Amino acid sequence: MLENLAKLDADIVMFFQEYVRNPVLTKVLTFFTTLGNVAMIWIAISLGLSIYRRTRQIGLMGIFALLGSLLVNNIFLKNIVDRARPYEVIEGLKLLIREPVDSSFPSGHTASSFAVACILFRKLPRKWGIPALVLAGIIAFSRLYLGAHFLSDILFGMLSGILISYMAQWLVEKVIYKESDV
């Protein structure tokens, strides 16, 4: 069964290389994947929200979500699972960005993006929350398109990011800012 899933994962990555990639989309998605590098867009948004009293809790939730994602996904899971990247194991797959230095599972770009975007979606007006989720989705898709991740890496990154977003929200609302303090 795992062998079948691994083949499906590889087939999906190759499908994008063979039938979806084009020069314009490659430039656009390379830009979006760069926004997710070291979670820089999400760090900037979280720090920006932390400056203002009205949005400070949301910014703090974002910061804790990023720290949680770093610990769970990049430090723990990537080192435990140690999955090879698609371009390392699929013959003929071309990586369209600089070679990442860590392992493939789970997608750290995706996990950190969804960890913060889900908080923004739940806590900010929809005119800000929906674009945050769209940005997270584009960053996640870019990782598959560019050959840096398998679909299963991205799906688990999404799930992980969503769960971490709830934990960060709980931590800030219930532990750091107690209900009576708000």
N, C-alpha and C positions, 0 to 999 in steps of 0.2 A: 504494500500500500504506500509506504513512504517513497519507494522507488517511482511509483506512478505520479505522486505529487511532485517529486523532484523533476521528472520529465515534463510535467505540465508547466511548472515554474520556468524551466529552460525554454520550452516552446513559446511561452508568452513573451519572454524577453526577445527571442529571435523574431517573433511576429512583428514587434515594434521596429526592430532594425530593418527588416525586409520590406514592410508595407506602410509604415507610418512616418519614419524619419524623412525629413527634408531640411534644406538649409535654413529656411526662415524659422521653422519651429525649433530647430536646434539652437539657433541664436536666442530665441525667446526663452526656452526652457533652461539654457545655460545661465541666463541672467537670473531666473527665479531660483535655480538651485544654489547660486552664489548667495542669494539673500538668506538662505538657510544655513550657509556655512557657519560653524560655531554658533548657530542660532542667533546671529547678529541682529536680524530684523526683530526677533522676539525679545531679545535683551533690550534693544532700543525702545521698543514699545512699552515693555514692563517698567523700565527705568523712567520713561517719560510719564507714565501714569502715576508712578510713585511720587513724583514731584508735587502734585496737586492734592490737597487735603481731600477733595471730593472723590478722587479716584485712587487714593493711596492704597486702600485695601486691595483693589483689583490689581494694581501694579505689584503689590507684595505677593499676591496669589500667583501672578505670572513668574516672579522671581523664584518662588518656592517650587513651582511646577517645573521650571527649567533645571533647578538643582536636583529635583527628584528624578527627572528624565536622565540627566547626566549620570547620577548614581545607579539607577536601575538598569538603564539601557546601555550606556557607553562604558561604564566601569564594570558592572556585574555581568549582564547577559552577553554582551559581545565577547567577553573573555571566556565565559563558560561554554557558550555554544561554538564559538570560533569557526563560523561558517565562511567558506571561501566566497569571494565575490563572483558574480556571473561571468565577467570577462576572464576570470582565472580558470574557469572550468568548462565554458562553452566554446568549442572550437569555432572560430570565425566571427565571434562577437567583438565588435569594436567599441571600446570605451570612449566617450566623446568629451570627457573632462579629465583633469589631472587625477592620477591614481590615488584613491583614498588609502590611508595608512592603517585603518583598523578593519575588523572583519565585517561581514555583511549583515548578520542577524542580531538584532532588529535594525531597521533604518532609524538612525539617530536624528536625521533631518526631519523625518516624518513624525517621530515621537515628540520631539520638542515643539514642532509646529502645532500639532494637535493638542498638546498639553496647554499651550497658551491660548490658541485660537478658541478652544472650547470654553475656557474661562471668559474670554472676551465675548463670546456668543451668549453665554448665560448671564453675564453681569452688565454688559453695556447695551445701549439701544441697538436694535437690529441693523440700523444703517452703518454701524461699525462692526457688529458681531458677524453678520453674514459675509462681508468682504474678508474678514479675518479667516473664516472657515474656507472660503474660496482660495485665498492665498495658501493656506495650509494644504489644501487639496492639490493645487498646482505644484507646490514644492514636492509633495509626495510623488505625484505623477512624473515629475522631472527626473527623479531618481531611477525610475523604471525605464523611461525613455532613453536616458543617457547611458544606460548599461551598468549603473553602479549598484543596483539592487534587484533581487527577485521580487515578484509580486507578494509572496508570503512574508518577506522582510517588511514590506510596506504595510501590509494589512496588520501584522502584529505591532508595528510601530504606531499605527493609528489607535489600535485597542489600548496599548500601553499608555499612549499620550492622553487618551480620554480618561482612563482610570486615574492616572496621576493628576489630571486636572481636578478631579473630585477630591482627591486626598489633599491637594494644596489648598483648595477652597475650604475644606473642613478645618485644616490646620490654622488658617488665618482667621476664619470666622469663629471657631469654637475654642481655640487655644490662645492665639495671640490677641485677638480682639474678642473678648468674651461677649456673649449676647447682651449683658447688662451695660457694657461699655459703649455700645453702638448708639 
